[in-house]
Amino acid sequence: MASILTTAHDLHDALAAGAFPDGGPVRVLDVRWRLDRPDGRPAYRAGHIPGAQYVDLDHDLAAHGAPTEGRHPLPPVETLQAAARRWGIDAGDTVVVYDDLKNMSSARAWWLLRYAGVADVRLLDGALAAWTGAGFMTEEGDAEPPTPGSIALSYGALPTLELDEVGAFAESAPLLDARAGERYRGEVEPIDPRAGHVPGAISAPTTENVGDDGRFLEPDALRSRFRMLGAEDGMTVGVYCGSGVTAAHQAVALTLAGFAPRVFPGSWSQWSNHEELPVATGPERR
């Protein structure tokens, strides 16, 4: 399996050399997105890693349909492929993704590109702060468009959970809820129609996967965390969040820890829009 994380220094060296020692030509993607500020382009234009192409999470990494599909359903593979070619990606390239939010947003690009068959996708550990903290330069404005790529994408390289599978899965294996604890418990719900969690799901805020510096915890620490939440070695672990964005961050952490994550792309935004499905509240799984 290709590396999942890269350091700022290794990325800097790879950009200078044109490739990683253990990878292909480098393509860098800037995935700025926040729930309260979804348009990340102004921040991108204020300063990004030289050559990084801006990724519009809401349009490049998601579709928009009925509420019953969730807030960020997966885009048609043709949409993602067109975007990936626009970013200059060819087969065999090493793609590095980052954001300015401890990789909570850019992990969506990591997971979706891996799901679509891109073999070597890495996150800049520590995100943009790691790059600037190392003293490396950023550039303003829009990066020069690359030569269009020729990558061919196909969904299915990673396992997923569909809406009709989630309930039964939670009865037989750990299903982790990556949202903040207060949303899991149903104390607040800022955006989705019902508060609470999928019955049987376990609260596992994704913010606990990283340190204050935004870097992922060491694999042993992550493994201990997930074991305490009920995961056993070799076990497939389900994960969801609000709309399928930070669930991808949890999938990264689970992979680093040696578990096999299975993402529910529709997440709570899809589940809570189906009134026929049950909702649990409070700190307990049921």
LUMMINU-971874 format. One line per field, with one value per residue: x, y, z negated of N, C-alpha, C in turn; residue in one letter; residue number from 1. Coordinates in steps of 0.2 Angstrom, whole numbers. Each point is the difference from the previous one (the first is absolute). Layout:
BEGIN
n_xx <- (X_...)
n_yy <- (Y_...)
n_zz <- (Z_...)
ca_xx <- (X_...)
ca_yy <- (Y_...)
ca_zz <- (Z_...)
c_xx <- (X_...)
c_yy <- (Y_...)
c_zz <- (Z_...)
type <- (A_...)
seq <- (NUM_...)
***
This chain:
BEGIN
n_xx <- (4_-2_4_-3_5_1_6_0_5_-3_-5_4_3_-6_-3_5_-1_-6_2_-4_4_-6_-1_-5_-1_1_-6_-1_-4_-2_-2_0_-3_-5_-3_3_5_-5_0_4_-3_-4_-1_-2_-3_-1_0_3_1_6_-4_-2_-4_-4_-3_-6_0_-4_5_6_-2_-5_-6_-5_-4_-5_-3_-4_4_-2_4_4_-5_3_4_-3_3_-4_-4_1_-2_-5_-1_1_-3_-5_1_0_-4_5_-1_1_-4_4_-6_1_-4_-3_-1_-5_-3_6_-1_-4_2_7_-1_-5_4_3_-6_-3_6_1_-6_2_5_0_6_3_-4_3_-1_0_4_-5_-2_-3_-2_1_-3_-5_-2_1_-3_-5_2_-5_-4_-1_-6_-1_1_5_-5_0_5_-5_-2_2_0_-1_-6_-1_-6_1_5_-5_-1_-6_-4_-4_-4_-2_6_-1_-6_0_4_-4_-4_4_1_5_-5_5_-2_3_-7_-1_2_-1_2_5_0_-1_5_4_-3_6_0_0_-5_4_-1_6_0_4_-5_3_0_7_0_3_0_0_-2_-2_0_0_6_2_5_-6_6_-1_-3_5_2_5_0_0_4_3_-1_1_6_1_0_3_5_0_6_1_-3_-5_1_-6_-1_-3_-2_0_5_4_1_-1_-5_2_0_-5_-2_3_-2_-6_1_2_-5_0_-6_-5_0_-6_0_-5_0_-6_3_0_2_2_3_2_1_1_-6_1_6_1_0_6_-2_3_3_-5_2_-4)
n_yy <- (-6_5_5_1_1_6_1_6_-2_-6_4_4_-5_-3_6_0_-6_2_-4_-4_-2_-1_6_3_3_6_-1_6_-2_6_-3_6_-2_3_-4_5_-2_-2_6_-5_2_4_-5_-4_5_0_-6_-3_-7_2_2_1_-5_5_-4_1_-1_5_1_-1_0_3_-4_2_-3_-5_3_-4_3_5_4_-5_-2_-6_4_0_-6_1_3_-5_-5_3_0_-7_0_4_-4_-3_-4_-4_-5_-2_6_4_-1_7_-1_6_3_4_-6_-1_1_4_4_1_-3_4_4_-1_0_6_3_-2_2_5_-3_6_-3_6_0_6_0_6_-4_2_-2_5_-1_-7_1_4_-5_-4_6_-4_2_5_-2_5_1_-1_-7_0_0_-6_-4_-1_-4_-6_1_-6_2_-4_1_-1_4_3_-4_0_4_-3_4_-5_1_6_0_-5_4_5_-6_0_6_3_4_4_4_3_2_7_-1_7_-1_-4_3_4_3_0_3_3_-6_-6_-3_-5_1_-2_-7_-4_-3_-1_7_1_4_3_6_1_5_-5_0_7_3_4_-3_-4_-3_-5_-3_-2_-5_-1_6_0_-5_2_6_-3_-3_6_1_-5_3_-6_-2_2_4_-1_7_1_5_5_6_7_0_-4_5_1_-3_4_5_-2_-1_6_2_-2_3_6_-2_-2_4_-4_7_1_5_3_1_-2_-4_4_4_-6_-3_6_0_-6_2_-5_3_-5_4_0_1_5_-2_-4_-6_-2)
n_zz <- (0_4_-1_-6_-3_0_-1_-3_-4_-1_-1_-4_-3_0_-2_-3_-2_0_-6_-4_-5_-3_4_3_5_-3_-2_-1_-5_0_-6_1_-5_-2_-5_-4_4_4_1_2_6_-3_-5_5_2_-6_1_4_-1_2_5_-6_3_1_-5_4_-7_0_5_-2_-6_3_-1_3_-5_-1_-5_3_4_-5_-4_0_4_2_3_6_2_4_-5_-4_5_2_-6_-1_6_-2_-6_6_-3_1_3_-6_0_-3_-3_-2_-5_-1_-6_-3_0_-1_6_-4_5_0_-6_2_3_-6_-3_2_1_-6_-2_4_-4_-2_2_2_-5_-1_-6_0_-4_-3_6_3_-7_2_6_-3_-4_6_1_3_6_0_5_3_0_6_-2_3_4_-2_3_4_-5_-1_-6_-1_-2_-6_-2_-7_0_-3_-6_1_-3_2_1_5_0_-1_0_5_3_-2_2_4_1_-2_-1_2_-4_6_-1_-1_-6_0_6_-2_-6_6_-4_6_5_2_3_-3_3_-2_-6_-1_-1_5_-2_-6_2_0_-5_5_-3_6_-4_-2_6_-2_0_-5_3_-1_-3_4_-5_-4_5_-4_-1_7_0_-5_3_6_-3_-3_6_0_3_4_-1_6_-4_4_0_-1_5_-3_3_1_5_-3_-3_-7_2_5_-5_-2_6_1_-5_2_6_-2_-3_6_0_1_2_-2_5_-4_6_0_-4_-5_5_2_-5_-2_7_-2_0_4_0_-4_-6_-3_-7_-3_-6_-1_2_-5)
ca_xx <- (-4_4_0_-6_2_6_2_1_7_0_-4_4_6_-3_-1_7_3_-5_-3_2_5_-4_-6_0_0_-4_-6_-2_-7_-2_-7_-3_-7_-2_-7_-3_3_2_4_7_4_4_6_5_3_4_7_0_6_1_-2_-6_-6_-6_-5_-6_-2_-7_-2_4_1_-7_-6_-6_-6_-5_2_0_6_5_2_6_1_5_-1_1_7_2_1_7_6_1_3_6_4_1_5_6_1_1_1_7_2_-1_-4_1_-5_1_-4_3_-4_3_-2_-7_-3_4_-1_-6_4_4_-4_-4_5_2_-6_0_5_7_3_5_-2_3_-2_5_-2_0_-3_3_4_6_4_3_4_6_3_0_-4_-6_-2_-7_-4_-1_6_0_-3_5_-2_-6_2_-3_-2_-6_-3_-6_-1_0_7_0_-7_-5_-6_-6_-5_-4_5_3_-4_2_7_1_-2_5_7_1_-2_2_-3_5_-2_1_-4_-6_-4_-2_-5_-6_-1_-1_1_0_-1_-4_-7_-2_6_2_5_-3_0_6_6_4_3_7_2_6_5_5_5_6_2_-1_4_-3_3_-3_3_4_-5_-1_-5_-6_-2_-2_-6_-5_-2_-4_-7_-3_3_5_5_-3_-7_-3_-3_-4_0_-4_0_-6_-1_5_6_4_1_6_6_-1_3_7_2_-1_5_7_0_0_-6_-3_-6_-6_-3_-7_1_-6_1_-6_-4_-4_-4_-5_-5_-5_-4_-2_5_0_5_2_3_4_7_0_0_-8)
ca_yy <- (6_6_4_4_7_3_6_6_-1_-4_3_5_-3_-3_5_2_-6_-2_-6_-3_-6_-6_1_2_7_3_5_3_3_4_-2_4_0_0_0_7_4_-6_2_1_3_6_-2_-2_5_4_-4_-8_-3_2_-5_-4_2_1_-5_2_-6_0_-1_-5_-6_-2_2_4_-3_1_0_-7_-3_3_7_-1_-6_0_2_-5_-1_4_7_-1_-1_7_4_-2_1_7_1_-2_-7_-6_-7_-1_5_0_6_2_4_3_6_4_-2_-6_-5_-3_1_-3_-7_-2_-1_-6_-6_-1_-2_-7_-4_0_-4_3_-4_4_7_1_7_4_0_6_5_6_3_-3_3_7_0_-2_6_-1_5_-1_5_3_0_-6_-3_-1_-6_-5_-3_-4_-7_-5_-5_-3_-2_-4_0_-6_-3_0_-2_5_-2_3_2_-6_-4_3_-3_-7_0_3_-5_-6_3_7_6_5_7_4_7_2_-4_3_-2_-8_-1_3_6_5_-2_6_0_-5_1_-3_0_-7_-4_-6_-5_-5_3_2_7_0_6_0_5_-4_-4_4_4_8_2_-2_-6_-6_-4_-6_-5_-4_4_0_-6_0_4_-4_-6_2_2_-7_-3_-5_-1_-3_1_6_5_4_7_5_6_4_0_-4_4_-2_-8_-2_1_-6_-5_0_-2_-8_-3_1_-4_-7_-3_1_4_-1_7_1_7_4_2_2_4_-5_-4_4_2_-5_0_-6_-3_2_4_-1_6_-1_-3_-7_-2_-2)
ca_zz <- (0_0_-7_-1_-2_2_-4_4_3_5_6_3_4_6_5_3_4_4_-2_-6_2_0_3_7_1_-5_1_-7_0_-6_-1_-5_-1_-6_0_0_5_5_6_-3_5_-3_-4_4_4_-5_-1_1_2_7_5_-2_3_-5_1_-3_-3_1_7_3_-4_-3_5_-4_2_-5_-7_-2_2_-4_2_4_3_4_7_5_1_6_-3_-4_5_3_-5_0_6_-1_-5_3_-2_4_-3_-2_-4_-8_-2_-6_-2_-7_-1_-5_-5_-2_5_0_6_5_0_5_6_-1_0_7_5_-1_2_7_3_0_-4_-4_-3_-7_-4_-3_-7_-3_5_2_-5_0_6_-1_-6_2_3_7_3_4_5_0_6_3_3_8_2_2_6_-2_-1_4_-5_1_-7_0_-7_-3_-2_-7_-2_-2_-3_3_-5_-2_-4_-6_-6_-2_-1_-7_-5_1_1_-2_4_-4_1_-1_-1_-7_-5_-1_5_-1_-5_2_-3_5_7_4_7_2_-3_-7_-5_-3_4_2_-5_0_2_-5_1_1_3_4_-2_-5_4_2_-5_1_6_6_3_-2_-5_2_1_-6_-4_3_-1_-7_-1_4_-4_-6_3_2_6_-1_5_6_1_4_-4_3_-3_3_-3_2_7_3_1_-5_0_4_-4_-5_4_0_-7_-1_4_-4_-6_2_1_7_0_5_-1_2_3_-2_-7_-4_4_4_-5_-3_4_1_-6_-2_-4_-8_-2_-7_-3_-6_1_1_7_2)
c_xx <- (4_0_-6_2_7_2_1_7_0_-4_4_5_-3_-2_6_2_-5_-4_3_5_-4_-6_1_0_-5_-5_-2_-7_-2_-8_-3_-7_-2_-8_-3_3_2_4_7_5_4_6_5_4_4_7_-1_7_1_-2_-7_-6_-6_-5_-6_-4_-8_-2_5_0_-7_-5_-5_-6_-5_3_1_7_6_3_6_0_5_-1_0_7_2_2_7_6_1_4_8_5_1_6_7_2_1_1_7_2_-1_-4_1_-6_1_-6_3_-4_2_-2_-7_-4_3_-1_-5_4_4_-4_-3_5_2_-6_-1_6_7_4_4_-3_2_-2_7_-1_2_-3_4_5_6_5_3_4_8_4_0_-5_-7_-1_-7_-3_-2_6_-1_-4_5_-3_-6_3_-5_-3_-7_-2_-5_-1_0_6_0_-7_-4_-6_-6_-6_-4_5_2_-3_3_8_1_-1_6_8_0_-2_2_-3_5_-1_2_-4_-7_-5_-2_-5_-6_-1_-1_0_-1_-3_-5_-7_-1_7_1_4_-4_0_6_7_3_3_7_2_6_6_5_5_6_2_-1_3_-3_2_-4_4_4_-5_-2_-5_-7_-3_-3_-7_-6_-2_-4_-8_-3_3_5_4_-3_-7_-2_-4_-4_1_-4_1_-6_-2_5_7_5_0_6_6_0_3_7_3_0_5_7_0_-1_-7_-3_-6_-5_-4_-7_0_-6_0_-6_-4_-5_-5_-6_-6_-4_-4_-2_6_1_6_1_3_4_7_0_-1_-7_-4)
c_yy <- (6_4_4_7_2_6_6_0_-5_2_5_-3_-4_5_3_-5_-2_-6_-2_-6_-6_1_3_8_3_4_2_3_3_0_5_0_0_1_7_4_-5_3_2_4_7_-2_-3_5_5_-4_-7_-2_1_-6_-4_2_0_-5_3_-6_-1_-2_-5_-6_-2_2_3_-3_1_-1_-8_-3_3_6_-1_-7_-1_2_-5_0_4_7_0_0_7_5_-2_1_8_2_-3_-7_-5_-6_0_6_-1_7_1_5_4_5_4_-2_-7_-6_-3_1_-4_-8_-2_-1_-7_-6_-1_-2_-7_-5_0_-3_3_-3_3_7_0_7_3_0_7_6_6_3_-3_3_7_0_-2_5_0_6_-2_5_3_0_-8_-3_-1_-7_-5_-3_-5_-7_-5_-6_-3_-3_-5_-2_-8_-3_0_-2_6_-4_4_1_-6_-5_2_-3_-6_0_2_-5_-5_3_7_5_6_7_5_7_1_-4_3_-1_-7_0_4_6_6_-3_6_0_-5_-1_-4_-1_-7_-4_-6_-5_-5_3_2_7_-1_7_0_5_-4_-4_4_3_7_2_-2_-6_-6_-3_-6_-6_-4_4_0_-8_-1_3_-4_-6_1_1_-7_-3_-5_-1_-3_1_6_4_5_7_5_6_4_-1_-4_4_-2_-8_-2_1_-6_-6_0_-2_-8_-4_0_-5_-7_-3_2_4_-1_6_-1_7_4_3_3_4_-4_-3_4_3_-6_-1_-7_-4_3_5_-1_7_-2_-3_-7_-1_-1_6)
c_zz <- (0_-6_0_-2_3_-4_4_4_6_6_3_5_6_5_3_5_5_-1_-6_2_0_4_7_0_-5_2_-7_1_-6_0_-6_-1_-8_0_0_5_6_6_-3_5_-3_-4_5_4_-5_-1_1_2_8_4_-2_3_-5_1_-4_-2_2_7_3_-4_-3_6_-4_3_-5_-7_-2_2_-4_3_5_3_5_7_5_1_6_-2_-3_5_4_-4_-1_6_0_-4_3_-2_5_-4_-3_-4_-8_-1_-7_-2_-6_0_-6_-7_-3_4_-1_6_6_0_4_6_0_1_7_5_-1_2_7_4_0_-6_-6_-2_-7_-3_-2_-7_-4_4_1_-5_-1_5_-2_-7_1_3_8_3_2_5_0_7_2_3_8_1_3_7_-2_-1_4_-5_2_-7_1_-8_-2_-3_-8_-2_-3_-4_3_-5_-3_-4_-7_-7_-2_-1_-8_-5_0_-1_-3_6_-3_3_-1_-2_-8_-5_-1_6_0_-5_1_-4_4_7_4_7_3_-3_-6_-4_-3_5_2_-6_1_2_-6_1_0_4_4_-2_-5_4_1_-7_1_6_6_3_-3_-6_3_1_-7_-4_3_0_-7_0_3_-4_-6_3_2_6_-2_6_6_1_4_-4_4_-3_4_-4_1_7_4_1_-5_-1_4_-4_-5_4_1_-7_-1_5_-3_-6_2_1_7_-1_5_-1_3_3_-1_-7_-4_4_4_-5_-3_4_2_-7_-2_-4_-7_-1_-7_-2_-6_1_2_8_2_-2)
type <- (M_A_S_I_L_T_T_A_H_D_L_H_D_A_L_A_A_G_A_F_P_D_G_G_P_V_R_V_L_D_V_R_W_R_L_D_R_P_D_G_R_P_A_Y_R_A_G_H_I_P_G_A_Q_Y_V_D_L_D_H_D_L_A_A_H_G_A_P_T_E_G_R_H_P_L_P_P_V_E_T_L_Q_A_A_A_R_R_W_G_I_D_A_G_D_T_V_V_V_Y_D_D_L_K_N_M_S_S_A_R_A_W_W_L_L_R_Y_A_G_V_A_D_V_R_L_L_D_G_A_L_A_A_W_T_G_A_G_F_M_T_E_E_G_D_A_E_P_P_T_P_G_S_I_A_L_S_Y_G_A_L_P_T_L_E_L_D_E_V_G_A_F_A_E_S_A_P_L_L_D_A_R_A_G_E_R_Y_R_G_E_V_E_P_I_D_P_R_A_G_H_V_P_G_A_I_S_A_P_T_T_E_N_V_G_D_D_G_R_F_L_E_P_D_A_L_R_S_R_F_R_M_L_G_A_E_D_G_M_T_V_G_V_Y_C_G_S_G_V_T_A_A_H_Q_A_V_A_L_T_L_A_G_F_A_P_R_V_F_P_G_S_W_S_Q_W_S_N_H_E_E_L_P_V_A_T_G_P_E_R_R)
seq <- (1_2_3_4_5_6_7_8_9_10_11_12_13_14_15_16_17_18_19_20_21_22_23_24_25_26_27_28_29_30_31_32_33_34_35_36_37_38_39_40_41_42_43_44_45_46_47_48_49_50_51_52_53_54_55_56_57_58_59_60_61_62_63_64_65_66_67_68_69_70_71_72_73_74_75_76_77_78_79_80_81_82_83_84_85_86_87_88_89_90_91_92_93_94_95_96_97_98_99_100_101_102_103_104_105_106_107_108_109_110_111_112_113_114_115_116_117_118_119_120_121_122_123_124_125_126_127_128_129_130_131_132_133_134_135_136_137_138_139_140_141_142_143_144_145_146_147_148_149_150_151_152_153_154_155_156_157_158_159_160_161_162_163_164_165_166_167_168_169_170_171_172_173_174_175_176_177_178_179_180_181_182_183_184_185_186_187_188_189_190_191_192_193_194_195_196_197_198_199_200_201_202_203_204_205_206_207_208_209_210_211_212_213_214_215_216_217_218_219_220_221_222_223_224_225_226_227_228_229_230_231_232_233_234_235_236_237_238_239_240_241_242_243_244_245_246_247_248_249_250_251_252_253_254_255_256_257_258_259_260_261_262_263_264_265_266_267_268_269_270_271_272_273_274_275_276_277_278_279_280_281_282_283_284_285_286)
***
